[in-house]
């Protein structure tokens, strides 16, 4: 399964795909364990094979959830990984997880060993940027109810797997607003 995922995520020729696949290490994590903690340096890129991982931080208003990762998603603090800065985020397992880990040194080694790597990396970073742009646009252009409906359509299973206050936080709303919208939609 993971080898097919790597082929899908990294559209590289078969001859180099195996080299990349062999560089990933399979890791099993228990619910509550962290991949990355705030102030640590993100020295690995992870791919979720199974389980749920929450990206969160603290602000003056309290804890907020930025993202909930599911199978086939990449996980890292990208700024920390690329620029060697302390992470601003915590990445915690919400369930038992299986992830595949690629060390930063192996990631960098790919630059010199895989000719297509730079094109892949450019596409990967552009996709990350595109997701961020879409999220900003959604916060500016959509109402809270529209954001709820869109997230529900894209992530129905999460509504039964994670505490709803995490989803409310991802959507930029209080748990009370989230509950009101949910009640209205379900009535």
N, C-alpha and C positions, 0 to 999 in steps of 0.2 A: 504494500500500500504506500509506504513512504517513498519508495523509489519512483512510483508513478507520480506522486505529488511533486517530487523534485523535478521530474521531467516536465510537469505542467507549469511549475513556478519558474523554473530556469530553462527556457527554451534554447538549450545548447545541443550541439551535435552529440550523438550517442557516444562517440569516442571520448569526449571530455566529461560527459554527464556522470559516468562511473567514477571518475576521479573526484568529482565534486561530492557525489553521494557518499563515498567512502570517508570523506572528511568530516561528516556529521557524526556526532556521538549521541546515542539514544540514552535519555535520562528519564527516570521515573520519579515523580514528585508526589508528595502527599498533600491533601487539602491543608491550607494554611501556610505551606512553605512558600518562600520567596525565590524568584528568579533574580530579581534586582531589587535593592533597597535604595531609598532616597540617600543621596550623598555618596553612594558607591559609584564606581566606574563601570559602565556597561562594556564588558570585554567580550561579549558573545552575541551572536544573532541566533535566535531560537525560532523553530517552526513547531507549532502545536499539532501533534498527531491526534491526541484525544484530551478531553477535559476543557476547563474554563479558567481563564486567567484575567484578573482585573488589574487595570492600570489606574492608580489613584495617587492623590497627593493631599496636602493640607494647605488651606488658605486661612485668612483671618476669620472667615465665616465658618470654618470647620473643614471636615474631610469632604472631598469630592472625587467622583469617579469619572475619569476621562474616557475609558474604553473598556469593553469586555471582549476578550479574544476567545475564539472558538477554533475548532479543528481547521487546519490549512491556513492559518494566519501566521504571519511573522510577528515576533515579539522582540523588541529591544528599545532602549531609550536612544533614538537615532542620533540626537545631538551629542550625547555622551559617547556613543559608539564611534562616531565619525571624528569628533573634535577633542576627544579625551578630556571631557569635562565631567564633574560630578553629576550624577543623575538627579533630576528633579522629581522623579517618579518612583513609586513602589509598584512592583509587579508581583502579585500574590495569587497563588492557586486557589480557586473557589471550589475545586473538586480535586480528586486524584487526577494527575495529568501524566501524559507521556509526551515529551518534547524531544526534538532533535536539536543539538547544539553545535554551532559552528564557531570556533574560536576566532577572535579578531586576527590572530596571526595566520590562520588558515584562510580566512577571508582575504587578507592582503596577499597571501601566496597565490591565490587564484588570479590576481591581476597579472602576475608574471607568467603563470603557467597556462592560462586559458585565454587565447587570443580574443574570443568573443566576450570576455568578462566585462570590459569597459562599456560596451554597448548594453549588456544586460544591466549593469549597475545604473547606467543613465536612465534606462527604462524603469527600473525599480524605484529609483528616487523620484522620477516624474510621477509615477503612480501614487507614491506616498504624498507628494505635494498636491496632486489632484484630489485625493481623498480629503486632505485638510481644507482645500479650497471649497469643496462641496459642503463640508461640515460648517464652515463659516457662512457660506451662502444660505444654508438651511436655517441657521440661527438668525440671520438677518431677514430672510424673506418668508419663512414659514411661521405660522402661529404655533403655540404650544400644542394645540390639538393636532395640527397637521404633522408636527414633528413626532408626536406619539403614534399616529396612524402609520406614518412612513416607517418608523422604527419597528412597530409591531409587525408590519408586512414583511420586513426584511429579517426579523429575528424572533419570530413567534415562540420558538422553543425556550428562549431565555426567560420569558415571562413565567415559566414554570420551574426554572432551574436556579435562579439567583434571587436574592432579596430585592424586592421592587424598588427600595430606596436607591439601590445602585443604578437601576435603569432610569429612575427619575433624575438622578444626578447627571448621567450621560446626556440626558435630554435638556439639561439646564433648567430644571424646575424643582420646586420643593416637593416633598412627599405628599403634602396636602393637595397641591395643584394636580399632581399626577393622579391621586386618588379621585379627585373630582372629575377629571377628564375620563378616567377609566370607568367610573360609575355612569357617566353620561353616555359613553359609547356602548356600554354593556346593557343599558336600559332599553 
